[in-house]
Amino acid sequence: MKRERKAAIIRIISENNIETQDELLLMLREEGFNITQATVSRDIRELGVTKISYNGNKHKYVVGSSFDTGHKESYKQVMGSWIRTIESADNIIVVKTVSGMAMAVGAAIDNQDIEGVMGCIAGDDTVFLAIRDSGLSDKIIGEIKNVAKYAY
């Protein structure tokens, strides 16, 4: 069942401009999958699905090769478009994003291979970055701002 559900997610995302998990959940339920939002969220993460911008200010989910993870420019756009604030708290950096964009921003930050960032945890609108040493926080924030060309 899981394999069929994941195949359906890939097909639905590939054939439609899906902007929210709720929209995807509804389409999956219409196809007979009796699942929860948590299951959709987990499947999205496991499939490497992320969101991109299109037509100016719209966003949609894309799968794997549809979003070339080797493209630093795409990640710069994600970071520049969706980061609202960045603050440090000891050895954690808290990145606030536009609602629903934290996972994409976390993936973008991870892809930058910034020295000292051990990993990211993303929610709906917040990303927590675990930093190897709290003394690196300002440097890392500066690098993120530079990559994103994000002015505060």
DSSP file with accessible surface (Angstrom, degrees, kcal/mol):
  #  RESIDUE AA STRUCTURE BP1 BP2  ACC     N-H-->O    O-->H-N    N-H-->O    O-->H-N    TCO  KAPPA ALPHA  PHI   PSI    X-CA   Y-CA   Z-CA
    1    1 A M     >        0   0  139      0, 0.0     4,-2.5     0, 0.0     5,-0.2   0.000 360.0 360.0 360.0 -40.2    0.0    0.0    0.0
    2    2 A K  H  >  +     0   0   96      1,-0.2     4,-2.7     2,-0.2     5,-0.2   0.914 360.0  49.6 -63.0 -43.3    2.8    2.4    0.9
    3    3 A R  H  > S+     0   0  205      1,-0.2     4,-2.3     2,-0.2    -1,-0.2   0.923 112.4  47.7 -62.4 -43.1    4.5    1.9   -2.5
    4    4 A E  H  > S+     0   0  104      2,-0.2     4,-2.3     1,-0.2    -2,-0.2   0.902 112.0  50.3 -64.5 -40.1    1.2    2.5   -4.3
    5    5 A R  H  X S+     0   0   27     -4,-2.5     4,-2.4     2,-0.2    -2,-0.2   0.933 111.1  47.9 -64.3 -44.9    0.6    5.6   -2.2
    6    6 A K  H  X S+     0   0   43     -4,-2.7     4,-2.4     1,-0.2    -1,-0.2   0.898 110.7  51.5 -64.9 -38.3    4.0    7.1   -2.9
    7    7 A A  H  X S+     0   0   58     -4,-2.3     4,-2.5    -5,-0.2    -1,-0.2   0.907 109.9  50.4 -63.1 -39.4    3.6    6.4   -6.6
    8    8 A A  H  X S+     0   0    5     -4,-2.3     4,-3.1     2,-0.2     5,-0.2   0.900 108.5  52.2 -65.3 -40.3    0.3    8.2   -6.5
    9    9 A I  H  X S+     0   0    0     -4,-2.4     4,-2.8     2,-0.2     5,-0.3   0.949 110.7  47.4 -61.0 -46.6    1.9   11.2   -4.8
   10   10 A I  H  X S+     0   0   63     -4,-2.4     4,-2.3     1,-0.2    -2,-0.2   0.933 114.8  46.1 -60.5 -45.7    4.6   11.4   -7.4
   11   11 A R  H  X S+     0   0   92     -4,-2.5     4,-2.1     2,-0.2    -2,-0.2   0.947 113.7  47.9 -63.5 -46.5    2.0   11.1  -10.2
   12   12 A I  H  X S+     0   0    0     -4,-3.1     4,-1.4     1,-0.2    -2,-0.2   0.932 114.7  45.5 -62.0 -45.5   -0.3   13.7   -8.6
   13   13 A I  H  < S+     0   0    8     -4,-2.8     5,-0.3    -5,-0.2    -1,-0.2   0.884 113.8  50.0 -66.3 -36.5    2.5   16.2   -8.0
   14   14 A S  H  < S+     0   0   78     -4,-2.3    -1,-0.2    -5,-0.3    -2,-0.2   0.833 117.6  39.1 -70.2 -31.9    3.9   15.7  -11.5
   15   15 A E  H  < S+     0   0  129     -4,-2.1     2,-0.3    -5,-0.2    -1,-0.2   0.576 119.0  41.2 -95.4 -12.4    0.5   16.2  -13.2
   16   16 A N  S  < S-     0   0   59     -4,-1.4     2,-1.3    -5,-0.2    -1,-0.0  -0.925  79.4-113.8-135.3 158.7   -0.9   19.0  -11.0
   17   17 A N        -     0   0   76     -2,-0.3     2,-0.6    43,-0.1    -4,-0.1  -0.733  41.7-172.9 -91.1  87.3    0.3   22.3   -9.4
   18   18 A I        +     0   0    0     -2,-1.3    43,-2.6    43,-0.3     3,-0.1  -0.747  12.9 174.9 -87.9 119.1   -0.2   21.1   -5.8
   19   19 A E        +     0   0   70     -2,-0.6     2,-0.3    41,-0.2    -1,-0.2   0.702  59.6  30.6 -99.1 -22.6    0.4   24.0   -3.4
   20   20 A T  S  > S-     0   0   60      1,-0.1     4,-1.9    41,-0.1     5,-0.1  -0.939  70.1-122.3-137.7 158.9   -0.5   22.5    0.0
   21   21 A Q  H  > S+     0   0   32     -2,-0.3     4,-3.2     1,-0.2     5,-0.2   0.862 114.6  58.0 -65.0 -34.9   -0.4   19.2    1.8
   22   22 A D  H  > S+     0   0  110      2,-0.2     4,-2.5     1,-0.2    -1,-0.2   0.905 105.2  49.7 -61.5 -40.6   -4.1   19.5    2.4
   23   23 A E  H  > S+     0   0   73      2,-0.2     4,-2.1     1,-0.2    -1,-0.2   0.924 113.4  45.9 -63.6 -43.6   -4.7   19.7   -1.4
   24   24 A L  H  X S+     0   0    0     -4,-1.9     4,-2.5     2,-0.2    -2,-0.2   0.930 111.1  52.8 -64.6 -43.4   -2.5   16.6   -1.9
   25   25 A L  H  X S+     0   0   13     -4,-3.2     4,-2.6     1,-0.2    -2,-0.2   0.926 108.4  50.7 -58.5 -44.8   -4.3   14.8    0.9
   26   26 A L  H  X S+     0   0  101     -4,-2.5     4,-2.3     1,-0.2    -1,-0.2   0.931 110.8  48.0 -60.3 -44.8   -7.7   15.5   -0.6
   27   27 A M  H  X S+     0   0   42     -4,-2.1     4,-1.0     1,-0.2    -1,-0.2   0.890 111.7  50.3 -66.1 -37.8   -6.6   14.2   -4.0
   28   28 A L  H  <>S+     0   0    0     -4,-2.5     5,-2.3     1,-0.2     3,-0.4   0.908 110.1  49.9 -65.2 -41.5   -5.1   11.1   -2.4
   29   29 A R  H ><5S+     0   0  123     -4,-2.6     3,-1.8     1,-0.2    -2,-0.2   0.888 105.6  56.9 -63.9 -36.6   -8.4   10.5   -0.5
   30   30 A E  H 3<5S+     0   0  141     -4,-2.3    -1,-0.2     1,-0.3    -2,-0.2   0.789 105.0  53.2 -63.6 -25.9  -10.3   10.9   -3.8
   31   31 A E  T 3<5S-     0   0   83     -4,-1.0    -1,-0.3    -3,-0.4    -2,-0.2   0.329 130.0 -96.9 -90.5   4.7   -8.2    8.1   -5.2
   32   32 A G  T < 5S+     0   0   58     -3,-1.8     2,-0.7     1,-0.3    -3,-0.2   0.543  77.3 138.6  98.0   7.1   -9.1    5.8   -2.3
   33   33 A F      < -     0   0   22     -5,-2.3     2,-1.2    -6,-0.1    -1,-0.3  -0.773  39.2-157.1 -88.1 115.9   -6.2    6.3    0.1
   34   34 A N        +     0   0  154     -2,-0.7     2,-0.3    -3,-0.1    -5,-0.0  -0.725  42.3 135.8 -93.9  87.5   -7.5    6.5    3.6
   35   35 A I        -     0   0   17     -2,-1.2     2,-0.2   -10,-0.2    -6,-0.0  -0.811  48.5-117.4-131.9 170.3   -4.6    8.4    5.2
   36   36 A T     >  -     0   0   76     -2,-0.3     4,-1.9     1,-0.1     3,-0.2  -0.605  31.9-108.1-104.5 169.1   -3.8   11.2    7.6
   37   37 A Q  H  > S+     0   0   83      1,-0.2     4,-2.7     2,-0.2     5,-0.2   0.867 119.6  59.1 -63.0 -35.8   -1.9   14.5    7.1
   38   38 A A  H  > S+     0   0   52      1,-0.2     4,-2.3     2,-0.2    -1,-0.2   0.891 104.5  49.9 -61.6 -38.6    0.9   13.1    9.1
   39   39 A T  H  > S+     0   0   21     -3,-0.2     4,-2.7     2,-0.2    -1,-0.2   0.921 110.6  49.2 -66.1 -42.6    1.3   10.2    6.7
   40   40 A V  H  X S+     0   0    0     -4,-1.9     4,-2.7     1,-0.2    -2,-0.2   0.934 111.0  50.5 -61.4 -44.3    1.4   12.7    3.7
   41   41 A S  H  X S+     0   0   26     -4,-2.7     4,-2.1     1,-0.2    -2,-0.2   0.924 111.8  47.0 -60.4 -44.5    4.0   14.8    5.5
   42   42 A R  H  X S+     0   0  100     -4,-2.3     4,-2.7     2,-0.2    -1,-0.2   0.923 112.4  49.8 -64.7 -43.6    6.2   11.7    6.1
   43   43 A D  H  X S+     0   0    0     -4,-2.7     4,-2.3     2,-0.2     6,-0.2   0.912 108.8  52.8 -62.5 -41.4    5.8   10.5    2.5
   44   44 A I  H  X>S+     0   0    0     -4,-2.7     5,-2.2     1,-0.2     4,-0.7   0.932 111.7  46.0 -58.6 -46.3    6.7   13.9    1.2
   45   45 A R  H ><5S+     0   0  142     -4,-2.1     3,-0.9     1,-0.2    -2,-0.2   0.935 113.3  48.5 -63.2 -46.5    9.9   13.9    3.3
   46   46 A E  H 3<5S+     0   0   89     -4,-2.7    -1,-0.2     1,-0.2    -2,-0.2   0.838 111.8  49.8 -65.3 -32.6   10.8   10.4    2.3
   47   47 A L  H 3<5S-     0   0   40     -4,-2.3    17,-0.5    -5,-0.2    -1,-0.2   0.572 110.9-120.0 -82.2  -9.3   10.3   11.1   -1.4
   48   48 A G  T <<5 +     0   0   48     -3,-0.9    16,-0.2    -4,-0.7    -3,-0.2   0.777  52.9 166.2  74.2  26.4   12.4   14.3   -1.2
   49   49 A V      < +     0   0    5     -5,-2.2     2,-0.3    -6,-0.2    -1,-0.2  -0.502   5.1 167.0 -74.6 140.1    9.5   16.4   -2.3
   50   50 A T  E     -A   62   0A  15     12,-2.0    12,-2.8    -2,-0.2     2,-0.4  -0.850  32.0-102.7-141.6 179.1   10.0   20.1   -1.9
   51   51 A K  E     -A   61   0A  20     -2,-0.3     2,-0.3    10,-0.2    10,-0.2  -0.856  29.6-175.7-110.3 146.5    8.3   23.4   -3.0
   52   52 A I  E     -A   60   0A  35      8,-2.4     8,-2.1    -2,-0.4     2,-0.3  -0.904  27.7-108.7-130.3 163.4    9.4   25.8   -5.7
   53   53 A S  E     +A   59   0A  24     -2,-0.3     2,-0.3     6,-0.2     6,-0.2  -0.656  38.8 169.2 -86.8 148.2    8.2   29.2   -6.9
   54   54 A Y  E  >  +A   58   0A  36      4,-2.4     4,-1.6    -2,-0.3    -2,-0.0  -0.978  57.2  18.6-153.5 157.1    6.5   29.5  -10.2
   55   55 A N  T  4 S-     0   0  123     -2,-0.3     2,-1.5     1,-0.2     3,-0.2   0.901 121.4 -69.7  47.4  47.3    4.5   32.2  -12.0
   56   56 A G  T  4 S+     0   0   72      1,-0.2    -1,-0.2    -3,-0.1    -3,-0.0  -0.552 124.1  13.2  84.3 -88.5    5.9   34.9   -9.7
   57   57 A N  T  4 S+     0   0  132     -2,-1.5     2,-0.2    -4,-0.1    -1,-0.2   0.253  99.6 103.2-114.6  12.8    4.4   34.4   -6.3
   58   58 A K  E  <  -A   54   0A  94     -4,-1.6    -4,-2.4    -3,-0.2     2,-0.3  -0.620  51.3-156.4 -94.1 157.0    2.9   30.9   -6.5
   59   59 A H  E     +A   53   0A  41     -6,-0.2     2,-0.3    -2,-0.2    -6,-0.2  -0.967  12.4 175.7-131.9 147.9    4.4   27.8   -5.0
   60   60 A K  E     -A   52   0A  53     -8,-2.1    -8,-2.4    -2,-0.3   -41,-0.2  -0.987  32.4-103.8-148.7 157.7    4.1   24.1   -5.8
   61   61 A Y  E     -A   51   0A  19    -43,-2.6   -43,-0.3    -2,-0.3     2,-0.3  -0.575  36.3-174.9 -78.5 144.1    5.5   20.7   -4.8
   62   62 A V  E     -A   50   0A  11    -12,-2.8   -12,-2.0    -2,-0.2     2,-0.4  -0.962  16.7-129.7-136.7 157.3    8.0   19.0   -7.1
   63   63 A V    >   -     0   0   19     -2,-0.3     3,-3.0   -14,-0.2     4,-0.4  -0.885  46.5 -67.7-112.7 138.8    9.6   15.6   -6.9
   64   64 A G  G >  S+     0   0   35    -17,-0.5     3,-2.1    -2,-0.4     5,-0.2   0.165 124.9  27.1  31.4-105.0   13.3   14.8   -7.2
   65   65 A S  G 3  S+     0   0  124      1,-0.3    -1,-0.3     3,-0.1     3,-0.2   0.687 111.2  69.9 -65.7 -18.5   14.6   15.5  -10.7
   66   66 A S  G <  S+     0   0   74     -3,-3.0     2,-0.5     1,-0.3    -1,-0.3   0.762 105.9  42.9 -66.7 -21.9   12.0   18.2  -11.2
   67   67 A F  S <  S-     0   0   14     -3,-2.1     2,-0.7    -4,-0.4    -1,-0.3  -0.884  91.5-141.7-126.2  94.7   14.0   20.2   -8.7
   68   68 A D    >   -     0   0   82     -2,-0.5     3,-2.2    -3,-0.2     6,-0.2  -0.425   8.2-160.4 -64.2 106.0   17.6   19.8   -9.5
   69   69 A T  T 3  S+     0   0   80     -2,-0.7    -1,-0.2     1,-0.3    -4,-0.1   0.630  87.2  65.2 -67.6  -9.3   19.3   19.6   -6.1
   70   70 A G  T 3  S+     0   0   54      1,-0.1     2,-1.2     2,-0.0    -1,-0.3   0.526  76.9  99.6 -85.8  -6.0   22.6   20.5   -7.7
   71   71 A H    X>  -     0   0   97     -3,-2.2     4,-1.4     1,-0.2     3,-0.5  -0.672  47.9-177.3 -87.9  98.8   21.3   23.9   -8.6
   72   72 A K  H 3> S+     0   0   80     -2,-1.2     4,-2.5     1,-0.2    -1,-0.2   0.835  81.8  62.7 -62.6 -31.6   22.6   26.4   -6.0
   73   73 A E  H 3> S+     0   0  124      1,-0.2     4,-2.1     2,-0.2    -1,-0.2   0.895 100.5  51.7 -64.1 -38.1   20.7   29.2   -7.8
   74   74 A S  H <> S+     0   0   33     -3,-0.5     4,-2.2     1,-0.2    -1,-0.2   0.915 111.1  47.8 -63.5 -41.1   17.4   27.5   -7.0
   75   75 A Y  H  X S+     0   0   12     -4,-1.4     4,-2.8     2,-0.2     5,-0.2   0.884 107.8  54.8 -67.9 -37.1   18.3   27.2   -3.4
   76   76 A K  H  X S+     0   0   59     -4,-2.5     4,-3.0     1,-0.2     5,-0.2   0.918 108.5  49.7 -60.4 -40.9   19.4   30.8   -3.3
   77   77 A Q  H  X S+     0   0  104     -4,-2.1     4,-2.5     2,-0.2     5,-0.3   0.922 110.2  50.3 -64.0 -42.7   15.9   31.8   -4.6
   78   78 A V  H  X S+     0   0    7     -4,-2.2     4,-2.1     1,-0.2     5,-0.3   0.953 114.7  43.6 -58.4 -49.4   14.3   29.6   -1.9
   79   79 A M  H  X S+     0   0    0     -4,-2.8     4,-1.5     1,-0.2    -2,-0.2   0.920 116.6  46.2 -65.9 -42.8   16.3   31.2    0.8
   80   80 A G  H  < S+     0   0   26     -4,-3.0    -1,-0.2    -5,-0.2    -2,-0.2   0.841 118.0  42.2 -69.6 -31.5   15.9   34.7   -0.5
   81   81 A S  H  < S+     0   0   61     -4,-2.5    -1,-0.2    -5,-0.2    -2,-0.2   0.813 123.3  30.5 -84.3 -32.3   12.2   34.4   -1.1
   82   82 A W  H  < S+     0   0    6     -4,-2.1    16,-2.0    -5,-0.3     2,-0.4   0.562  86.9 100.2-114.9  -9.0   11.0   32.5    2.0
   83   83 A I  E  <  +B   97   0B   2     -4,-1.5    14,-0.3    -5,-0.3     3,-0.1  -0.672  36.7 173.1 -79.9 130.4   13.3   33.5    4.9
   84   84 A R  E     -     0   0B 128     12,-3.4     2,-0.3    -2,-0.4    13,-0.2   0.819  63.1  -5.9 -99.9 -48.1   11.7   36.1    7.2
   85   85 A T  E     -B   96   0B  52     11,-1.5    11,-2.4    67,-0.1    -1,-0.4  -0.984  51.4-157.5-146.9 157.0   14.2   36.3   10.1
   86   86 A I  E     +B   95   0B  16     -2,-0.3     2,-0.3     9,-0.2     9,-0.2  -0.990  20.9 163.6-137.5 128.5   17.3   34.6   11.4
   87   87 A E  E     -B   94   0B 133      7,-2.2     7,-3.5    -2,-0.4     2,-0.3  -0.984  26.5-132.5-141.5 152.0   18.5   34.7   15.1
   88   88 A S  E     -B   93   0B  55     -2,-0.3     2,-0.3     5,-0.2     5,-0.2  -0.783  13.2-174.4-106.2 150.8   20.9   32.7   17.1
   89   89 A A  E >   -B   92   0B  57      3,-3.2     3,-1.4    -2,-0.3     2,-0.3  -0.812  65.9 -65.9-140.3  91.2   20.3   31.2   20.6
   90   90 A D  T 3  S-     0   0  119     -2,-0.3    47,-0.2     1,-0.3    -1,-0.1  -0.433 121.2  -9.0  60.9-116.4   23.6   29.8   21.8
   91   91 A N  T 3  S+     0   0   71     -2,-0.3    40,-2.8    -3,-0.1     2,-0.4   0.114 124.2  82.1-101.4  26.4   24.4   26.8   19.5
   92   92 A I  E <   -BC  89 130B  67     -3,-1.4    -3,-3.2    38,-0.2     2,-0.5  -0.986  61.6-155.9-126.1 136.0   21.1   26.9   17.7
   93   93 A I  E     -BC  88 129B   0     36,-2.1    36,-2.7    -2,-0.4     2,-0.6  -0.952  10.9-151.9-109.2 131.1   20.1   29.2   14.9
   94   94 A V  E     -BC  87 128B  35     -7,-3.5    -7,-2.2    -2,-0.5     2,-0.6  -0.920   9.8-169.6-106.4 119.5   16.3   29.9   14.5
   95   95 A V  E     -BC  86 127B   0     32,-2.9    32,-2.6    -2,-0.6     2,-0.4  -0.947   6.7-157.2-110.6 117.8   15.2   30.7   11.0
   96   96 A K  E     -BC  85 126B  67    -11,-2.4   -12,-3.4    -2,-0.6   -11,-1.5  -0.818  19.2-177.9 -94.0 135.5   11.6   31.9   10.6
   97   97 A T  E     -B   83   0B   0     28,-2.8   -14,-0.2    -2,-0.4     3,-0.1  -0.744  37.6 -75.3-123.8 172.9   10.1   31.4    7.2
   98   98 A V  S >  S-     0   0   58    -16,-2.0     3,-2.2    -2,-0.2     4,-0.2  -0.417  75.7 -77.7 -61.5 143.7    6.9   32.1    5.3
   99   99 A S  T 3  S+     0   0   82      1,-0.3    26,-0.2     2,-0.1    -1,-0.1  -0.190 118.0  12.8 -52.1 130.2    4.3   29.6    6.4
  100  100 A G  T 3  S+     0   0   25     24,-0.8    -1,-0.3    -3,-0.1     4,-0.2   0.395 106.1  91.3  86.6  -0.7    4.7   26.2    4.9
  101  101 A M    <>  +     0   0    5     -3,-2.2     4,-2.4    23,-0.4     5,-0.2   0.410  49.3  97.9-108.4   0.9    8.2   26.9    3.6
  102  102 A A  H  > S+     0   0    0     22,-1.8     4,-3.0    -4,-0.2     5,-0.2   0.898  82.9  52.8 -61.0 -40.3   10.5   25.7    6.4
  103  103 A M  H  > S+     0   0   58     20,-0.4     4,-2.4    21,-0.2    -1,-0.2   0.928 111.3  46.4 -62.9 -42.3   11.2   22.3    4.9
  104  104 A A  H  > S+     0   0    5     -4,-0.2     4,-2.3     2,-0.2    -1,-0.2   0.918 113.9  48.1 -66.4 -41.7   12.3   23.9    1.6
  105  105 A V  H  X S+     0   0    0     -4,-2.4     4,-2.8     2,-0.2     5,-0.2   0.927 110.7  51.6 -65.3 -42.6   14.5   26.4    3.4
  106  106 A G  H  X S+     0   0    3     -4,-3.0     4,-2.8    -5,-0.2    -2,-0.2   0.925 110.9  47.9 -59.4 -43.4   16.0   23.7    5.6
  107  107 A A  H  X S+     0   0   34     -4,-2.4     4,-2.1    -5,-0.2    -1,-0.2   0.901 111.4  51.2 -63.9 -39.3   16.9   21.7    2.4
  108  108 A A  H  X S+     0   0    0     -4,-2.3     4,-0.8     2,-0.2    -2,-0.2   0.924 111.7  46.3 -64.3 -43.7   18.3   24.8    0.8
  109  109 A I  H ><>S+     0   0    2     -4,-2.8     3,-1.1     1,-0.2     5,-0.5   0.938 111.8  51.5 -64.6 -45.4   20.5   25.5    3.8
  110  110 A D  H ><5S+     0   0   76     -4,-2.8     3,-1.3     1,-0.3    -1,-0.2   0.893 106.3  55.5 -56.9 -39.4   21.6   21.9    4.0
  111  111 A N  H 3<5S+     0   0   38     -4,-2.1    -1,-0.3     1,-0.3    -2,-0.2   0.701  94.6  68.0 -71.0 -16.5   22.6   22.0    0.4
  112  112 A Q  T <<5S-     0   0   28     -3,-1.1    -1,-0.3    -4,-0.8    -2,-0.2   0.627  93.1-142.1 -78.2 -13.1   24.9   25.0    0.9
  113  113 A D  T < 5 -     0   0  136     -3,-1.3     2,-0.4    -4,-0.4    -3,-0.1   0.929  25.7-171.5  50.9  51.6   27.3   22.8    3.0
  114  114 A I    > < -     0   0   11     -5,-0.5     3,-1.9     1,-0.1    -1,-0.2  -0.631  27.5-112.1 -77.8 124.9   28.0   25.7    5.4
  115  115 A E  T 3  S+     0   0  150     -2,-0.4     3,-0.1     1,-0.2    -1,-0.1  -0.321 100.1  24.9 -60.8 130.5   30.8   24.8    7.7
  116  116 A G  T 3  S+     0   0    5      1,-0.3    16,-2.8    15,-0.1     2,-0.7   0.166  87.2 117.6 101.5 -16.4   29.6   24.4   11.3
  117  117 A V  E <   -D  131   0B  26     -3,-1.9    -1,-0.3    14,-0.2    14,-0.2  -0.759  38.5-177.4 -86.2 115.7   26.0   23.5   10.5
  118  118 A M  E     -     0   0B 116     12,-3.0     2,-0.3    -2,-0.7    -1,-0.2   0.783  58.6 -48.3 -84.1 -28.7   25.5   20.0   11.8
  119  119 A G  E     -D  130   0B  25     11,-0.9    11,-2.5     2,-0.0     2,-0.3  -0.941  49.0-112.5 170.3 170.0   21.9   19.7   10.6
  120  120 A C  E     -D  129   0B  30     -2,-0.3     2,-0.4     9,-0.2     9,-0.2  -0.939   8.6-161.4-125.5 148.4   18.4   21.2   10.3
  121  121 A I  E     -D  128   0B 125      7,-2.2     7,-2.8    -2,-0.3     2,-0.4  -0.999  20.2-163.0-125.7 125.2   15.0   20.4   11.7
  122  122 A A  E     +D  127   0B  40     -2,-0.4     5,-0.2     5,-0.2     2,-0.1  -0.904  15.8 170.6-116.5 137.6   12.1   22.0    9.9
  123  123 A G        -     0   0   50      3,-2.7   -20,-0.4    -2,-0.4   -21,-0.1   0.050  60.5 -63.5-107.2-136.5    8.5   22.5   11.0
  124  124 A D  S    S-     0   0   91    -22,-0.1   -22,-1.8   -23,-0.1   -24,-0.8   0.921 124.9  -4.3 -83.4 -49.4    5.9   24.6    9.2
  125  125 A D  S    S+     0   0   51    -26,-0.2   -28,-2.8   -25,-0.2     2,-0.4   0.186 121.6  72.3-132.6  17.5    7.5   28.1    9.4
  126  126 A T  E     -C   96   0B  22    -30,-0.2    -3,-2.7     2,-0.0     2,-0.4  -0.999  51.2-167.2-139.9 136.8   10.6   27.5   11.6
  127  127 A V  E     -CD  95 122B   0    -32,-2.6   -32,-2.9    -2,-0.4     2,-0.5  -0.987   9.0-156.6-120.5 130.2   13.9   25.8   11.0
  128  128 A F  E     -CD  94 121B  97     -7,-2.8    -7,-2.2    -2,-0.4     2,-0.5  -0.942   7.8-160.0-104.0 126.1   16.3   25.0   13.8
  129  129 A L  E     -CD  93 120B   0    -36,-2.7   -36,-2.1    -2,-0.5     2,-0.5  -0.929  10.9-142.2-105.3 123.0   20.0   24.7   12.8
  130  130 A A  E     -CD  92 119B  45    -11,-2.5   -12,-3.0    -2,-0.5   -11,-0.9  -0.770  20.5-155.1 -83.1 125.0   22.2   22.8   15.2
  131  131 A I  E     - D   0 117B   1    -40,-2.8   -14,-0.2    -2,-0.5     3,-0.2  -0.866  17.2-139.0-108.1 135.7   25.6   24.5   15.2
  132  132 A R  S    S+     0   0  164    -16,-2.8     2,-0.4    -2,-0.4    -1,-0.1   0.872  92.6  13.4 -58.7 -38.1   28.8   22.7   16.1
  133  133 A D    >   -     0   0   93    -17,-0.2     3,-2.6     1,-0.1     4,-0.3  -0.989  67.9-136.8-145.4 128.7   30.1   25.7   18.2
  134  134 A S  G >  S+     0   0   53     -2,-0.4     3,-1.4     1,-0.3     4,-0.3   0.776 103.1  69.6 -58.9 -23.3   28.1   28.7   19.4
  135  135 A G  G 3  S+     0   0   62      1,-0.3     4,-0.3     2,-0.1    -1,-0.3   0.664  94.2  57.2 -67.3 -14.0   31.0   30.9   18.4
  136  136 A L  G <> S+     0   0   48     -3,-2.6     4,-2.7     1,-0.1    -1,-0.3   0.535  78.6  94.5 -91.2  -8.7   30.2   30.2   14.7
  137  137 A S  H <> S+     0   0    3     -3,-1.4     4,-2.9    -4,-0.3     5,-0.2   0.906  85.3  45.4 -54.7 -50.5   26.6   31.4   14.9
  138  138 A D  H  > S+     0   0  127     -4,-0.3     4,-2.4     1,-0.2    -1,-0.2   0.910 114.3  49.6 -62.2 -40.8   27.3   35.0   13.6
  139  139 A K  H  > S+     0   0  101     -4,-0.3     4,-2.2     2,-0.2    -1,-0.2   0.929 112.9  46.8 -62.8 -44.3   29.5   33.7   10.8
  140  140 A I  H  X S+     0   0    0     -4,-2.7     4,-2.6     2,-0.2     5,-0.2   0.928 111.3  50.5 -65.9 -44.2   26.8   31.1    9.7
  141  141 A I  H  X S+     0   0   17     -4,-2.9     4,-2.8    -5,-0.2     5,-0.2   0.932 110.4  51.4 -58.9 -42.7   24.0   33.7    9.8
  142  142 A G  H  X S+     0   0   38     -4,-2.4     4,-2.5    -5,-0.2    -1,-0.2   0.905 109.6  49.3 -60.3 -42.1   26.2   36.0    7.7
  143  143 A E  H  X S+     0   0   61     -4,-2.2     4,-2.8     2,-0.2     5,-0.2   0.907 111.3  49.0 -64.7 -42.3   26.8   33.2    5.1
  144  144 A I  H  X S+     0   0    0     -4,-2.6     4,-2.7     2,-0.2    -2,-0.2   0.943 113.1  47.1 -63.0 -45.9   23.1   32.4    4.9
  145  145 A K  H  X>S+     0   0   73     -4,-2.8     5,-1.7    -5,-0.2     4,-1.4   0.908 113.2  49.6 -61.5 -40.6   22.2   36.1    4.5
  146  146 A N  H  <5S+     0   0  122     -4,-2.5    -2,-0.2    -5,-0.2    -1,-0.2   0.932 112.5  46.0 -65.0 -45.9   25.0   36.4    1.8
  147  147 A V  H  <5S+     0   0   26     -4,-2.8    -2,-0.2     1,-0.2    -1,-0.2   0.925 119.9  40.4 -62.3 -43.2   23.8   33.4   -0.1
  148  148 A A  H  <5S-     0   0    9     -4,-2.7    -1,-0.2    -5,-0.2    -2,-0.2   0.648  97.1-138.6 -79.3 -15.6   20.2   34.5    0.1
  149  149 A K  T  <5 +     0   0  165     -4,-1.4     2,-0.6     1,-0.2    -3,-0.2   0.927  45.8 164.5  51.7  44.2   21.0   38.1   -0.6
  150  150 A Y      < -     0   0   58     -5,-1.7     2,-0.4    -6,-0.2    -1,-0.2  -0.854  24.7-156.3-100.6 116.1   18.4   38.7    2.1
  151  151 A A              0   0   95     -2,-0.6    -5,-0.0    -3,-0.1     0, 0.0  -0.794 360.0 360.0 -97.7 135.4   18.5   42.2    3.6
  152  152 A Y              0   0  125     -2,-0.4   -67,-0.1   -67,-0.0   -68,-0.0  -0.820 360.0 360.0-103.7 360.0   17.1   42.9    7.1
